[in-house]
Amino acid sequence: GNRWPVADNLQHALLVGGGIGAAPLALLAAELAAKGCQVTMLQAARTANLLLATELFAANCSSHVLATDDGSAGQQCLITTPLADLLASSKTRFDAVYICGPEPMQEACAQLCLAAGLPTWVSLERLMACGVGVCLTCVLPTAEGLRRVCADGPIFAAEEVDWHEARRSRVH
């Protein structure tokens, strides 16, 4: 597979994580911070006790916004609410957005970020039988045709994903 693309001149990155999707973003936050990049993290989970790696985000991010379904930490809302608010504010401009979490959350967040004109990357997960690209169980519909999440991904530019087709059960 591949890894998050990080440009050398990245100055301010936005990370959006939901549930266990926050885990790989914690390592990315540390990598970005070590390169001198300012990092803003938006993190969501069903409840406060399901928020992962909060200490790593606190150590590596200039801003860490929380949202939980039950309101036990941060705002009681879906992560798209603080994301839309952040993108609407004229104070902050991001060089790149990195998203990981449940696919419906990734799609909704990616659409907001793409509409704001931001380079956006998603880390997708599919059922994988072989893990080396032979069986084609993990295919993802993209603008360029079917791509293998295990071998061509799991990181994809959000604009290349055919989100409508990806929701169909035959490929998920």
Secondary structure per residue as TSV (DSSP state, phi and psi in degrees):
chain	resnum	aa	ss	phi	psi
A	1	G	-	360.0	-169.3
A	2	N	-	-119.3	-175.0
A	3	R	-	-131.5	171.9
A	4	W	-	-58.7	130.1
A	5	P	-	-78.2	125.1
A	6	V	-	-125.1	113.2
A	7	A	-	-71.2	147.3
A	8	D	T	-63.0	-32.0
A	9	N	T	-96.3	18.1
A	10	L	-	-63.9	124.6
A	11	Q	-	-109.7	-33.9
A	12	H	E	-144.0	117.3
A	13	A	E	-113.6	146.1
A	14	L	E	-112.0	125.9
A	15	L	E	-112.4	136.2
A	16	V	E	-129.5	116.4
A	17	G	E	-127.2	141.0
A	18	G	E	-126.5	132.9
A	19	G	G	57.4	-134.9
A	20	I	G	-71.2	-10.0
A	21	G	G	-66.0	-12.0
A	22	A	H	-72.1	-27.4
A	23	A	H	-56.8	-53.4
A	24	P	H	-66.7	-23.2
A	25	L	H	-73.7	-25.4
A	26	A	H	-64.2	-41.0
A	27	L	H	-68.6	-38.8
A	28	L	H	-64.2	-41.3
A	29	A	H	-58.9	-43.5
A	30	A	H	-64.5	-41.5
A	31	E	H	-63.1	-44.8
A	32	L	H	-65.4	-44.5
A	33	A	H	-62.1	-38.6
A	34	A	H	-64.1	-25.6
A	35	K	T	-88.6	2.4
A	36	G	T	86.3	11.1
A	37	C	-	-82.2	136.9
A	38	Q	E	-78.4	133.8
A	39	V	E	-122.9	129.9
A	40	T	E	-111.9	129.6
A	41	M	E	-117.5	127.2
A	42	L	E	-110.4	123.2
A	43	Q	E	-129.2	136.4
A	44	A	E	-131.6	153.1
A	45	A	E	-159.7	168.4
A	46	R	S	-65.5	-43.4
A	47	T	S	-139.2	166.4
A	48	A	G	-59.1	-38.1
A	49	N	G	-71.4	-6.7
A	50	L	G	-102.4	3.7
A	51	L	-	-76.3	123.3
A	52	L	-	-100.5	147.7
A	53	A	-	58.2	28.0
A	54	T	H	-59.9	-32.6
A	55	E	H	-68.4	-34.3
A	56	L	H	-69.4	-39.0
A	57	F	H	-68.0	-39.6
A	58	A	H	-60.8	-36.7
A	59	A	H	-76.8	-25.1
A	60	N	H	-117.3	-6.0
A	61	C	-	-116.3	141.0
A	62	S	S	-75.5	-22.7
A	63	S	E	-145.9	136.1
A	64	H	E	-135.8	106.3
A	65	V	E	-103.1	131.3
A	66	L	E	-110.8	147.4
A	67	A	E	-143.0	133.1
A	68	T	E	-129.6	149.9
A	69	D	T	-61.3	-36.6
A	70	D	T	-97.7	-0.8
A	71	G	S	78.5	11.3
A	72	S	S	-73.6	-14.3
A	73	A	S	-150.7	138.4
A	74	G	S	63.7	-149.8
A	75	Q	E	-80.3	148.2
A	76	Q	E	-90.9	94.4
A	77	C	S	-172.9	172.8
A	78	L	-	-77.6	156.7
A	79	I	T	-65.5	-18.9
A	80	T	H	-65.4	-25.7
A	81	T	H	-66.2	-56.5
A	82	P	H	-66.3	-28.3
A	83	L	H	-64.7	-47.7
A	84	A	H	-61.2	-40.6
A	85	D	H	-62.7	-44.6
A	86	L	H	-64.5	-44.0
A	87	L	H	-67.9	-28.4
A	88	A	H	-76.9	-23.0
A	89	S	-	-74.2	137.7
A	90	S	T	-84.8	-1.4
A	91	K	T	-73.7	-32.0
A	92	T	-	-118.5	134.4
A	93	R	-	-125.1	129.0
A	94	F	-	-105.0	143.8
A	95	D	S	-83.5	-27.1
A	96	A	E	-160.1	152.5
A	97	V	E	-123.8	135.8
A	98	Y	E	-124.1	126.4
A	99	I	E	-126.6	136.1
A	100	C	E	-148.0	136.4
A	101	G	S	157.0	-162.1
A	102	P	-	-58.6	141.4
A	103	E	H	-58.6	-41.0
A	104	P	H	-60.7	-37.1
A	105	M	H	-65.4	-43.7
A	106	Q	H	-61.4	-42.7
A	107	E	H	-61.3	-48.1
A	108	A	H	-62.7	-43.5
A	109	C	H	-68.2	-41.1
A	110	A	H	-61.9	-41.0
A	111	Q	H	-62.1	-41.0
A	112	L	H	-63.8	-44.1
A	113	C	H	-69.8	-40.8
A	114	L	H	-65.6	-38.2
A	115	A	H	-63.8	-27.6
A	116	A	T	-85.2	0.9
A	117	G	T	77.8	24.9
A	118	L	-	-99.0	137.6
A	119	P	-	-62.3	122.8
A	120	T	E	-129.3	133.5
A	121	W	E	-121.8	138.9
A	122	V	E	-122.5	147.7
A	123	S	E	-111.1	111.3
A	124	L	-	-103.3	157.7
A	125	E	-	-128.9	137.7
A	126	R	-	-138.0	159.3
A	127	L	-	-64.3	134.2
A	128	M	-	-128.8	123.6
A	129	A	S	-87.4	-44.7
A	130	C	S	-103.9	-33.4
A	131	G	S	76.9	3.9
A	132	V	S	-125.1	7.2
A	133	G	S	91.5	7.6
A	134	V	S	-88.8	-41.9
A	135	C	S	-79.7	-21.2
A	136	L	-	64.3	24.5
A	137	T	T	-73.5	-25.9
A	138	C	T	-100.9	21.2
A	139	V	E	-62.8	147.2
A	140	L	E	-125.4	127.6
A	141	P	E	-73.0	128.3
A	142	T	E	-131.8	175.1
A	143	A	T	-61.8	-24.1
A	144	E	T	-100.0	14.1
A	145	G	E	102.6	-168.9
A	146	L	E	-73.3	132.7
A	147	R	E	-122.4	149.4
A	148	R	E	-89.3	122.2
A	149	V	H	-65.3	-38.0
A	150	C	H	-69.1	-37.2
A	151	A	H	-104.0	-37.1
A	152	D	H	-92.3	-15.9
A	153	G	-	-122.1	-151.2
A	154	P	S	-84.3	-3.2
A	155	I	E	-90.7	129.7
A	156	F	E	-135.0	148.3
A	157	A	E	-65.8	129.5
A	158	A	G	-58.2	-34.0
A	159	E	G	-72.0	-17.5
A	160	E	G	-86.7	-14.8
A	161	V	B	-76.8	131.9
A	162	D	-	-87.5	86.9
A	163	W	H	-61.8	-38.6
A	164	H	H	-61.2	-49.1
A	165	E	H	-68.7	-33.0
A	166	A	H	-64.3	-26.9
A	167	R	T	-73.9	-18.0
A	168	R	S	-69.8	142.1
A	169	S	G	-66.3	-23.9
A	170	R	G	-67.8	-19.3
A	171	V	G	-116.7	11.1
A	172	H	-	-137.7	360.0
